[in-house]
């Protein structure tokens, strides 16, 4: 992982929402998910990613 990249561990389902605005996602949608989805849908996707991260962190520390 590059130092400037946000954490991403899709093997465990954890991904920072900011990654949606980086490659490989921007390879198909250069401006990010808002090029493909409505803003309200992007907000839902981001909240889901945050919820998964909270759940994964809670599980790891238990």
CHARMM-style PDB file with segment names, atoms N, HN, CA, C and O in Angstrom:
ATOM      1  N   UNK     1       0.847  -1.170   0.000  1.00  0.00      PROA
ATOM      2  CA  UNK     1       0.000   0.000   0.000  1.00  0.00      PROA
ATOM      3  C   UNK     1       0.895   1.235   0.000  1.00  0.00      PROA
ATOM      4  O   UNK     1       1.860   1.300   0.760  1.00  0.00      PROA
ATOM      5  N   UNK     2       0.584   2.207  -0.839  1.00  0.00      PROA
ATOM      6  HN  UNK     2      -0.201   2.154  -1.457  1.00  0.00      PROA
ATOM      7  CA  UNK     2       1.328   3.457  -0.893  1.00  0.00      PROA
ATOM      8  C   UNK     2       1.032   4.270   0.356  1.00  0.00      PROA
ATOM      9  O   UNK     2      -0.066   4.184   0.905  1.00  0.00      PROA
ATOM     10  N   UNK     3       1.991   5.049   0.808  1.00  0.00      PROA
ATOM     11  HN  UNK     3       2.884   5.119   0.362  1.00  0.00      PROA
ATOM     12  CA  UNK     3       1.839   5.840   2.024  1.00  0.00      PROA
ATOM     13  C   UNK     3       0.694   6.843   1.926  1.00  0.00      PROA
ATOM     14  O   UNK     3       0.068   7.166   2.935  1.00  0.00      PROA
ATOM     15  N   UNK     4       0.415   7.337   0.724  1.00  0.00      PROA
ATOM     16  HN  UNK     4       0.924   7.075  -0.096  1.00  0.00      PROA
ATOM     17  CA  UNK     4      -0.620   8.348   0.561  1.00  0.00      PROA
ATOM     18  C   UNK     4      -2.010   7.752   0.378  1.00  0.00      PROA
ATOM     19  O   UNK     4      -2.985   8.495   0.271  1.00  0.00      PROA
ATOM     20  N   UNK     5      -2.117   6.457   0.342  1.00  0.00      PROA
ATOM     21  HN  UNK     5      -1.324   5.854   0.429  1.00  0.00      PROA
ATOM     22  CA  UNK     5      -3.419   5.813   0.157  1.00  0.00      PROA
ATOM     23  C   UNK     5      -4.085   5.552   1.485  1.00  0.00      PROA
ATOM     24  O   UNK     5      -3.423   5.354   2.503  1.00  0.00      PROA
ATOM     25  N   UNK     6      -5.408   5.555   1.464  1.00  0.00      PROA
ATOM     26  HN  UNK     6      -5.947   5.716   0.637  1.00  0.00      PROA
ATOM     27  CA  UNK     6      -6.172   5.251   2.662  1.00  0.00      PROA
ATOM     28  C   UNK     6      -6.217   3.747   2.857  1.00  0.00      PROA
ATOM     29  O   UNK     6      -6.086   2.992   1.894  1.00  0.00      PROA
ATOM     30  N   UNK     7      -6.402   3.300   4.101  1.00  0.00      PROA
ATOM     31  HN  UNK     7      -6.509   3.913   4.884  1.00  0.00      PROA
ATOM     32  CA  UNK     7      -6.451   1.858   4.359  1.00  0.00      PROA
ATOM     33  C   UNK     7      -7.544   1.161   3.553  1.00  0.00      PROA
ATOM     34  O   UNK     7      -8.641   1.684   3.357  1.00  0.00      PROA
ATOM     35  N   UNK     8      -7.206  -0.013   3.106  1.00  0.00      PROA
ATOM     36  HN  UNK     8      -6.315  -0.438   3.266  1.00  0.00      PROA
ATOM     37  CA  UNK     8      -8.171  -0.802   2.355  1.00  0.00      PROA
ATOM     38  C   UNK     8      -7.859  -2.267   2.606  1.00  0.00      PROA
ATOM     39  O   UNK     8      -6.758  -2.737   2.320  1.00  0.00      PROA
ATOM     40  N   UNK     9      -8.814  -2.966   3.130  1.00  0.00      PROA
ATOM     41  HN  UNK     9      -9.708  -2.584   3.362  1.00  0.00      PROA
ATOM     42  CA  UNK     9      -8.661  -4.395   3.351  1.00  0.00      PROA
ATOM     43  C   UNK     9      -9.951  -5.054   2.909  1.00  0.00      PROA
ATOM     44  O   UNK     9     -10.761  -5.481   3.732  1.00  0.00      PROA
ATOM     45  N   UNK    10     -10.133  -5.132   1.606  1.00  0.00      PROA
ATOM     46  HN  UNK    10      -9.475  -4.785   0.938  1.00  0.00      PROA
ATOM     47  CA  UNK    10     -11.383  -5.682   1.094  1.00  0.00      PROA
ATOM     48  C   UNK    10     -11.528  -7.164   1.397  1.00  0.00      PROA
ATOM     49  O   UNK    10     -12.628  -7.706   1.285  1.00  0.00      PROA
ATOM     50  N   UNK    11     -10.452  -7.829   1.775  1.00  0.00      PROA
ATOM     51  HN  UNK    11      -9.559  -7.389   1.867  1.00  0.00      PROA
ATOM     52  CA  UNK    11     -10.557  -9.239   2.159  1.00  0.00      PROA
ATOM     53  C   UNK    11     -11.415  -9.383   3.413  1.00  0.00      PROA
ATOM     54  O   UNK    11     -12.080 -10.402   3.605  1.00  0.00      PROA
ATOM     55  N   UNK    12     -11.396  -8.350   4.272  1.00  0.00      PROA
ATOM     56  HN  UNK    12     -10.856  -7.523   4.116  1.00  0.00      PROA
ATOM     57  CA  UNK    12     -12.219  -8.375   5.481  1.00  0.00      PROA
ATOM     58  C   UNK    12     -13.411  -7.438   5.367  1.00  0.00      PROA
ATOM     59  O   UNK    12     -14.166  -7.270   6.325  1.00  0.00      PROA
ATOM     60  N   UNK    13     -13.580  -6.830   4.205  1.00  0.00      PROA
ATOM     61  HN  UNK    13     -12.966  -6.967   3.427  1.00  0.00      PROA
ATOM     62  CA  UNK    13     -14.729  -5.962   3.982  1.00  0.00      PROA
ATOM     63  C   UNK    13     -14.538  -4.529   4.402  1.00  0.00      PROA
ATOM     64  O   UNK    13     -15.506  -3.771   4.447  1.00  0.00      PROA
ATOM     65  N   UNK    14     -13.307  -4.127   4.716  1.00  0.00      PROA
ATOM     66  HN  UNK    14     -12.520  -4.743   4.679  1.00  0.00      PROA
ATOM     67  CA  UNK    14     -13.046  -2.776   5.201  1.00  0.00      PROA
ATOM     68  C   UNK    14     -12.431  -1.935   4.093  1.00  0.00      PROA
ATOM     69  O   UNK    14     -11.423  -2.304   3.490  1.00  0.00      PROA
ATOM     70  N   UNK    15     -13.064  -0.792   3.842  1.00  0.00      PROA
ATOM     71  HN  UNK    15     -13.883  -0.492   4.332  1.00  0.00      PROA
ATOM     72  CA  UNK    15     -12.531   0.133   2.851  1.00  0.00      PROA
ATOM     73  C   UNK    15     -12.957   1.539   3.233  1.00  0.00      PROA
ATOM     74  O   UNK    15     -14.134   1.780   3.499  1.00  0.00      PROA
ATOM     75  N   UNK    16     -12.020   2.461   3.262  1.00  0.00      PROA
ATOM     76  HN  UNK    16     -11.064   2.265   3.046  1.00  0.00      PROA
ATOM     77  CA  UNK    16     -12.353   3.851   3.531  1.00  0.00      PROA
ATOM     78  C   UNK    16     -13.118   4.415   2.341  1.00  0.00      PROA
ATOM     79  O   UNK    16     -12.743   4.147   1.199  1.00  0.00      PROA
ATOM     80  N   UNK    17     -14.175   5.185   2.570  1.00  0.00      PROA
ATOM     81  HN  UNK    17     -14.480   5.402   3.498  1.00  0.00      PROA
ATOM     82  CA  UNK    17     -14.973   5.747   1.480  1.00  0.00      PROA
ATOM     83  C   UNK    17     -14.161   6.567   0.476  1.00  0.00      PROA
ATOM     84  O   UNK    17     -14.493   6.592  -0.709  1.00  0.00      PROA
ATOM     85  N   UNK    18     -13.130   7.220   0.922  1.00  0.00      PROA
ATOM     86  HN  UNK    18     -12.860   7.200   1.885  1.00  0.00      PROA
ATOM     87  CA  UNK    18     -12.299   8.022   0.020  1.00  0.00      PROA
ATOM     88  C   UNK    18     -11.681   7.219  -1.110  1.00  0.00      PROA
ATOM     89  O   UNK    18     -11.348   7.772  -2.158  1.00  0.00      PROA
ATOM     90  N   UNK    19     -11.528   5.928  -0.905  1.00  0.00      PROA
ATOM     91  HN  UNK    19     -11.798   5.479  -0.053  1.00  0.00      PROA
ATOM     92  CA  UNK    19     -10.976   5.062  -1.950  1.00  0.00      PROA
ATOM     93  C   UNK    19     -11.860   5.029  -3.190  1.00  0.00      PROA
ATOM     94  O   UNK    19     -11.381   4.729  -4.284  1.00  0.00      PROA
ATOM     95  N   UNK    20     -13.145   5.334  -3.030  1.00  0.00      PROA
ATOM     96  HN  UNK    20     -13.534   5.577  -2.142  1.00  0.00      PROA
ATOM     97  CA  UNK    20     -14.047   5.356  -4.187  1.00  0.00      PROA
ATOM     98  C   UNK    20     -13.644   6.423  -5.195  1.00  0.00      PROA
ATOM     99  O   UNK    20     -14.068   6.383  -6.350  1.00  0.00      PROA
ATOM    100  N   UNK    21     -12.825   7.378  -4.759  1.00  0.00      PROA
ATOM    101  HN  UNK    21     -12.480   7.411  -3.821  1.00  0.00      PROA
ATOM    102  CA  UNK    21     -12.384   8.471  -5.617  1.00  0.00      PROA
ATOM    103  C   UNK    21     -10.951   8.266  -6.095  1.00  0.00      PROA
ATOM    104  O   UNK    21     -10.290   9.211  -6.526  1.00  0.00      PROA
ATOM    105  N   UNK    22     -10.474   7.016  -6.015  1.00  0.00      PROA
ATOM    106  HN  UNK    22     -11.011   6.248  -5.665  1.00  0.00      PROA
ATOM    107  CA  UNK    22      -9.135   6.640  -6.468  1.00  0.00      PROA
ATOM    108  C   UNK    22      -9.242   5.449  -7.418  1.00  0.00      PROA
ATOM    109  O   UNK    22     -10.293   4.820  -7.541  1.00  0.00      PROA
ATOM    110  N   UNK    23      -8.128   5.159  -8.082  1.00  0.00      PROA
ATOM    111  HN  UNK    23      -7.274   5.669  -7.982  1.00  0.00      PROA
ATOM    112  CA  UNK    23      -8.047   3.973  -8.928  1.00  0.00      PROA
ATOM    113  C   UNK    23      -8.176   2.736  -8.029  1.00  0.00      PROA
ATOM    114  O   UNK    23      -7.622   2.747  -6.930  1.00  0.00      PROA
ATOM    115  N   UNK    24      -8.847   1.720  -8.421  1.00  0.00      PROA
ATOM    116  HN  UNK    24      -9.297   1.711  -9.314  1.00  0.00      PROA
ATOM    117  CA  UNK    24      -9.337   1.401  -9.757  1.00  0.00      PROA
ATOM    118  C   UNK    24     -10.724   1.959 -10.059  1.00  0.00      PROA
ATOM    119  O   UNK    24     -11.193   1.873 -11.194  1.00  0.00      PROA
ATOM    120  N   UNK    25     -11.387   2.532  -9.048  1.00  0.00      PROA
ATOM    121  HN  UNK    25     -11.007   2.601  -8.126  1.00  0.00      PROA
ATOM    122  CA  UNK    25     -12.754   3.012  -9.258  1.00  0.00      PROA
ATOM    123  C   UNK    25     -12.817   4.160 -10.259  1.00  0.00      PROA
ATOM    124  O   UNK    25     -13.742   4.231 -11.067  1.00  0.00      PROA
ATOM    125  N   UNK    26     -11.839   5.054 -10.208  1.00  0.00      PROA
ATOM    126  HN  UNK    26     -11.087   4.996  -9.552  1.00  0.00      PROA
ATOM    127  CA  UNK    26     -11.832   6.192 -11.127  1.00  0.00      PROA
ATOM    128  C   UNK    26     -11.338   5.817 -12.519  1.00  0.00      PROA
ATOM    129  O   UNK    26     -11.361   6.648 -13.427  1.00  0.00      PROA
ATOM    130  N   UNK    27     -10.896   4.592 -12.697  1.00  0.00      PROA
ATOM    131  HN  UNK    27     -10.877   3.917 -11.960  1.00  0.00      PROA
ATOM    132  CA  UNK    27     -10.501   4.141 -14.040  1.00  0.00      PROA
ATOM    133  C   UNK    27     -11.714   4.116 -14.968  1.00  0.00      PROA
ATOM    134  O   UNK    27     -11.584   4.357 -16.168  1.00  0.00      PROA
ATOM    135  N   UNK    28     -12.873   3.830 -14.424  1.00  0.00      PROA
ATOM    136  HN  UNK    28     -12.978   3.634 -13.449  1.00  0.00      PROA
ATOM    137  CA  UNK    28     -14.114   3.771 -15.215  1.00  0.00      PROA
ATOM    138  C   UNK    28     -14.964   5.027 -15.059  1.00  0.00      PROA
ATOM    139  O   UNK    28     -15.702   5.399 -15.971  1.00  0.00      PROA
ATOM    140  N   UNK    29     -14.859   5.668 -13.920  1.00  0.00      PROA
ATOM    141  HN  UNK    29     -14.260   5.365 -13.179  1.00  0.00      PROA
ATOM    142  CA  UNK    29     -15.637   6.881 -13.641  1.00  0.00      PROA
ATOM    143  C   UNK    29     -14.657   7.918 -13.091  1.00  0.00      PROA
ATOM    144  O   UNK    29     -14.493   8.022 -11.875  1.00  0.00      PROA
ATOM    145  N   UNK    30     -14.004   8.684 -13.965  1.00  0.00      PROA
ATOM    146  HN  UNK    30     -14.137   8.599 -14.953  1.00  0.00      PROA
ATOM    147  CA  UNK    30     -12.910   9.577 -13.574  1.00  0.00      PROA
ATOM    148  C   UNK    30     -13.203  10.531 -12.413  1.00  0.00      PROA
ATOM    149  O   UNK    30     -12.283  10.897 -11.683  1.00  0.00      PROA
ATOM    150  N   UNK    31     -14.434  10.934 -12.229  1.00  0.00      PROA
ATOM    151  HN  UNK    31     -15.182  10.636 -12.823  1.00  0.00      PROA
ATOM    152  CA  UNK    31     -14.731  11.836 -11.117  1.00  0.00      PROA
ATOM    153  C   UNK    31     -15.214  11.104  -9.882  1.00  0.00      PROA
ATOM    154  O   UNK    31     -15.530  11.730  -8.870  1.00  0.00      PROA
ATOM    155  N   UNK    32     -15.276   9.786  -9.954  1.00  0.00      PROA
ATOM    156  HN  UNK    32     -15.020   9.277 -10.776  1.00  0.00      PROA
ATOM    157  CA  UNK    32     -15.687   8.997  -8.808  1.00  0.00      PROA
ATOM    158  C   UNK    32     -17.107   8.470  -8.950  1.00  0.00      PROA
ATOM    159  O   UNK    32     -17.699   8.551 -10.026  1.00  0.00      PROA
ATOM    160  N   UNK    33     -17.651   7.932  -7.867  1.00  0.00      PROA
ATOM    161  HN  UNK    33     -17.169   7.867  -6.993  1.00  0.00      PROA
ATOM    162  CA  UNK    33     -18.961   7.292  -7.924  1.00  0.00      PROA
ATOM    163  C   UNK    33     -20.094   8.247  -8.282  1.00  0.00      PROA
ATOM    164  O   UNK    33     -21.141   7.823  -8.771  1.00  0.00      PROA
ATOM    165  N   UNK    34     -19.879   9.536  -8.034  1.00  0.00      PROA
ATOM    166  HN  UNK    34     -19.028   9.880  -7.636  1.00  0.00      PROA
ATOM    167  CA  UNK    34     -20.930  10.501  -8.367  1.00  0.00      PROA
ATOM    168  C   UNK    34     -21.150  10.641  -9.863  1.00  0.00      PROA
ATOM    169  O   UNK    34     -22.128  11.251 -10.296  1.00  0.00      PROA
ATOM    170  N   UNK    35     -20.251  10.084 -10.649  1.00  0.00      PROA
ATOM    171  HN  UNK    35     -19.457   9.589 -10.298  1.00  0.00      PROA
ATOM    172  CA  UNK    35     -20.427  10.064 -12.110  1.00  0.00      PROA
ATOM    173  C   UNK    35     -21.394   8.939 -12.514  1.00  0.00      PROA
ATOM    174  O   UNK    35     -22.016   8.994 -13.575  1.00  0.00      PROA
ATOM    175  N   UNK    36     -21.505   7.932 -11.660  1.00  0.00      PROA
ATOM    176  HN  UNK    36     -20.999   7.888 -10.799  1.00  0.00      PROA
ATOM    177  CA  UNK    36     -22.312   6.756 -11.955  1.00  0.00      PROA
ATOM    178  C   UNK    36     -23.621   6.743 -11.173  1.00  0.00      PROA
ATOM    179  O   UNK    36     -24.654   6.315 -11.688  1.00  0.00      PROA
ATOM    180  N   UNK    37     -23.573   7.214  -9.927  1.00  0.00      PROA
ATOM    181  HN  UNK    37     -22.733   7.561  -9.509  1.00  0.00      PROA
ATOM    182  CA  UNK    37     -24.725   7.160  -9.034  1.00  0.00      PROA
ATOM    183  C   UNK    37     -25.204   8.558  -8.672  1.00  0.00      PROA
ATOM    184  O   UNK    37     -24.446   9.526  -8.734  1.00  0.00      PROA
ATOM    185  N   UNK    38     -26.470   8.648  -8.294  1.00  0.00      PROA
ATOM    186  HN  UNK    38     -27.086   7.862  -8.244  1.00  0.00      PROA
ATOM    187  CA  UNK    38     -27.017   9.900  -7.780  1.00  0.00      PROA
ATOM    188  C   UNK    38     -26.317  10.237  -6.460  1.00  0.00      PROA
ATOM    189  O   UNK    38     -25.857   9.340  -5.754  1.00  0.00      PROA
ATOM    190  N   UNK    39     -26.237  11.519  -6.131  1.00  0.00      PROA
ATOM    191  HN  UNK    39     -26.611  12.248  -6.705  1.00  0.00      PROA
ATOM    192  CA  UNK    39     -25.565  11.946  -4.904  1.00  0.00      PROA
ATOM    193  C   UNK    39     -26.128  11.242  -3.672  1.00  0.00      PROA
ATOM    194  O   UNK    39     -25.378  10.846  -2.780  1.00  0.00      PROA
ATOM    195  N   UNK    40     -27.437  11.090  -3.626  1.00  0.00      PROA
ATOM    196  HN  UNK    40     -28.047  11.411  -4.350  1.00  0.00      PROA
ATOM    197  CA  UNK    40     -28.052  10.411  -2.473  1.00  0.00      PROA
ATOM    198  C   UNK    40     -27.605   8.953  -2.386  1.00  0.00      PROA
ATOM    199  O   UNK    40     -27.440   8.421  -1.288  1.00  0.00      PROA
ATOM    200  N   UNK    41     -27.409   8.312  -3.521  1.00  0.00      PROA
ATOM    201  HN  UNK    41     -27.543   8.744  -4.413  1.00  0.00      PROA
ATOM    202  CA  UNK    41     -26.926   6.925  -3.516  1.00  0.00      PROA
ATOM    203  C   UNK    41     -25.472   6.853  -3.065  1.00  0.00      PROA
ATOM    204  O   UNK    41     -25.090   5.924  -2.354  1.00  0.00      PROA
ATOM    205  N   UNK    42     -24.665   7.819  -3.468  1.00  0.00      PROA
ATOM    206  HN  UNK    42     -24.976   8.574  -4.046  1.00  0.00      PROA
ATOM    207  CA  UNK    42     -23.264   7.860  -3.038  1.00  0.00      PROA
ATOM    208  C   UNK    42     -23.212   8.023  -1.518  1.00  0.00      PROA
ATOM    209  O   UNK    42     -22.398   7.379  -0.856  1.00  0.00      PROA
ATOM    210  N   UNK    43     -24.060   8.864  -0.970  1.00  0.00      PROA
ATOM    211  HN  UNK    43     -24.721   9.388  -1.508  1.00  0.00      PROA
ATOM    212  CA  UNK    43     -24.104   9.047   0.482  1.00  0.00      PROA
ATOM    213  C   UNK    43     -24.452   7.747   1.190  1.00  0.00      PROA
ATOM    214  O   UNK    43     -23.881   7.438   2.236  1.00  0.00      PROA
ATOM    215  N   UNK    44     -25.383   6.981   0.628  1.00  0.00      PROA
ATOM    216  HN  UNK    44     -25.846   7.232  -0.222  1.00  0.00      PROA
ATOM    217  CA  UNK    44     -25.754   5.683   1.211  1.00  0.00      PROA
ATOM    218  C   UNK    44     -24.568   4.720   1.133  1.00  0.00      PROA
ATOM    219  O   UNK    44     -24.277   4.022   2.104  1.00  0.00      PROA
ATOM    220  N   UNK    45     -23.888   4.677  -0.001  1.00  0.00      PROA
ATOM    221  HN  UNK    45     -24.125   5.245  -0.789  1.00  0.00      PROA
ATOM    222  CA  UNK    45     -22.729   3.794  -0.166  1.00  0.00      PROA
ATOM    223  C   UNK    45     -21.651   4.150   0.859  1.00  0.00      PROA
ATOM    224  O   UNK    45     -21.075   3.263   1.489  1.00  0.00      PROA
ATOM    225  N   UNK    46     -21.382   5.430   1.024  1.00  0.00      PROA
ATOM    226  HN  UNK    46     -21.850   6.151   0.512  1.00  0.00      PROA
ATOM    227  CA  UNK    46     -20.367   5.886   1.981  1.00  0.00      PROA
ATOM    228  C   UNK    46     -20.767   5.490   3.400  1.00  0.00      PROA
ATOM    229  O   UNK    46     -19.925   5.027   4.169  1.00  0.00      PROA
ATOM    230  N   UNK    47     -22.012   5.663   3.749  1.00  0.00      PROA
ATOM    231  HN  UNK    47     -22.696   6.039   3.124  1.00  0.00      PROA
ATOM    232  CA  UNK    47     -22.462   5.293   5.094  1.00  0.00      PROA
ATOM    233  C   UNK    47     -22.355   3.788   5.311  1.00  0.00      PROA
ATOM    234  O   UNK    47     -22.002   3.348   6.405  1.00  0.00      PROA
ATOM    235  N   UNK    48     -22.649   3.005   4.304  1.00  0.00      PROA
ATOM    236  HN  UNK    48     -22.936   3.362   3.415  1.00  0.00      PROA
ATOM    237  CA  UNK    48     -22.503   1.542   4.418  1.00  0.00      PROA
ATOM    238  C   UNK    48     -21.046   1.177   4.660  1.00  0.00      PROA
ATOM    239  O   UNK    48     -20.750   0.349   5.522  1.00  0.00      PROA
ATOM    240  N   UNK    49     -20.135   1.786   3.909  1.00  0.00      PROA
ATOM    241  HN  UNK    49     -20.376   2.458   3.210  1.00  0.00      PROA
ATOM    242  CA  UNK    49     -18.707   1.513   4.105  1.00  0.00      PROA
ATOM    243  C   UNK    49     -18.266   1.888   5.519  1.00  0.00      PROA
ATOM    244  O   UNK    49     -17.490   1.164   6.143  1.00  0.00      PROA
ATOM    245  N   UNK    50     -18.755   3.006   6.016  1.00  0.00      PROA
ATOM    246  HN  UNK    50     -19.385   3.595   5.510  1.00  0.00      PROA
ATOM    247  CA  UNK    50     -18.412   3.421   7.384  1.00  0.00      PROA
ATOM    248  C   UNK    50     -18.983   2.436   8.411  1.00  0.00      PROA
ATOM    249  O   UNK    50     -18.319   2.106   9.394  1.00  0.00      PROA
ATOM    250  N   UNK    51     -20.196   1.976   8.185  1.00  0.00      PROA
ATOM    251  HN  UNK    51     -20.736   2.244   7.387  1.00  0.00      PROA
ATOM    252  CA  UNK    51     -20.817   1.013   9.102  1.00  0.00      PROA
ATOM    253  C   UNK    51     -20.050  -0.304   9.113  1.00  0.00      PROA
ATOM    254  O   UNK    51     -19.854  -0.899  10.172  1.00  0.00      PROA
ATOM    255  N   UNK    52     -19.623  -0.753   7.961  1.00  0.00      PROA
ATOM    256  HN  UNK    52     -19.782  -0.269   7.100  1.00  0.00      PROA
ATOM    257  CA  UNK    52     -18.831  -1.992   7.882  1.00  0.00      PROA
ATOM    258  C   UNK    52     -17.533  -1.814   8.656  1.00  0.00      PROA
ATOM    259  O   UNK    52     -17.118  -2.709   9.392  1.00  0.00      PROA
ATOM    260  N   UNK    53     -16.891  -0.661   8.491  1.00  0.00      PROA
ATOM    261  HN  UNK    53     -17.229   0.066   7.893  1.00  0.00      PROA
ATOM    262  CA  UNK    53     -15.637  -0.408   9.200  1.00  0.00      PROA
ATOM    263  C   UNK    53     -15.862  -0.400  10.713  1.00  0.00      PROA
ATOM    264  O   UNK    53     -15.086  -1.000  11.457  1.00  0.00      PROA
ATOM    265  N   UNK    54     -16.916   0.275  11.170  1.00  0.00      PROA
ATOM    266  HN  UNK    54     -17.546   0.762  10.566  1.00  0.00      PROA
ATOM    267  CA  UNK    54     -17.203   0.302  12.613  1.00  0.00      PROA
ATOM    268  C   UNK    54     -17.427  -1.111  13.149  1.00  0.00      PROA
ATOM    269  O   UNK    54     -16.940  -1.462  14.224  1.00  0.00      PROA
ATOM    270  N   UNK    55     -18.162  -1.907  12.394  1.00  0.00      PROA
ATOM    271  HN  UNK    55     -18.557  -1.622  11.521  1.00  0.00      PROA
ATOM    272  CA  UNK    55     -18.434  -3.283  12.808  1.00  0.00      PROA
ATOM    273  C   UNK    55     -17.160  -4.108  12.829  1.00  0.00      PROA
ATOM    274  O   UNK    55     -16.931  -4.879  13.761  1.00  0.00      PROA
ATOM    275  N   UNK    56     -16.337  -3.952  11.813  1.00  0.00      PROA
ATOM    276  HN  UNK    56     -16.523  -3.325  11.056  1.00  0.00      PROA
ATOM    277  CA  UNK    56     -15.078  -4.700  11.735  1.00  0.00      PROA
ATOM    278  C   UNK    56     -14.141  -4.295  12.866  1.00  0.00      PROA
ATOM    279  O   UNK    56     -13.487  -5.155  13.456  1.00  0.00      PROA
ATOM    280  N   UNK    57     -14.064  -3.007  13.180  1.00  0.00      PROA
ATOM    281  HN  UNK    57     -14.596  -2.308  12.700  1.00  0.00      PROA
ATOM    282  CA  UNK    57     -13.195  -2.559  14.269  1.00  0.00      PROA
ATOM    283  C   UNK    57     -13.679  -3.086  15.604  1.00  0.00      PROA
ATOM    284  O   UNK    57     -12.874  -3.500  16.438  1.00  0.00      PROA
ATOM    285  N   UNK    58     -14.978  -3.075  15.814  1.00  0.00      PROA
ATOM    286  HN  UNK    58     -15.632  -2.739  15.136  1.00  0.00      PROA
ATOM    287  CA  UNK    58     -15.545  -3.574  17.064  1.00  0.00      PROA
ATOM    288  C   UNK    58     -15.240  -5.059  17.222  1.00  0.00      PROA
ATOM    289  O   UNK    58     -14.876  -5.506  18.310  1.00  0.00      PROA
ATOM    290  N   UNK    59     -15.384  -5.820  16.150  1.00  0.00      PROA
ATOM    291  HN  UNK    59     -15.680  -5.456  15.266  1.00  0.00      PROA
ATOM    292  CA  UNK    59     -15.132  -7.248  16.185  1.00  0.00      PROA
ATOM    293  C   UNK    59     -13.661  -7.532  16.461  1.00  0.00      PROA
ATOM    294  O   UNK    59     -13.337  -8.433  17.234  1.00  0.00      PROA
ATOM    295  N   UNK    60     -12.772  -6.769  15.834  1.00  0.00      PROA
ATOM    296  HN  UNK    60     -13.036  -6.037  15.206  1.00  0.00      PROA
ATOM    297  CA  UNK    60     -11.336  -6.997  16.006  1.00  0.00      PROA
ATOM    298  C   UNK    60     -10.885  -6.712  17.417  1.00  0.00      PROA
ATOM    299  O   UNK    60      -9.985  -7.394  17.908  1.00  0.00      PROA
ATOM    300  N   UNK    61     -11.463  -5.739  18.094  1.00  0.00      PROA
ATOM    301  HN  UNK    61     -12.194  -5.185  17.695  1.00  0.00      PROA
ATOM    302  CA  UNK    61     -11.012  -5.361  19.417  1.00  0.00      PROA
ATOM    303  C   UNK    61     -11.710  -6.117  20.533  1.00  0.00      PROA
ATOM    304  O   UNK    61     -11.319  -6.012  21.695  1.00  0.00      PROA
ATOM    305  N   UNK    62     -12.731  -6.873  20.190  1.00  0.00      PROA
ATOM    306  HN  UNK    62     -13.048  -6.959  19.245  1.00  0.00      PROA
ATOM    307  CA  UNK    62     -13.474  -7.620  21.224  1.00  0.00      PROA
ATOM    308  C   UNK    62     -12.692  -8.808  21.732  1.00  0.00      PROA
ATOM    309  OT1 UNK    62     -13.172  -9.537  22.600  1.00  0.00      PROA
TER     310      UNK     62
END
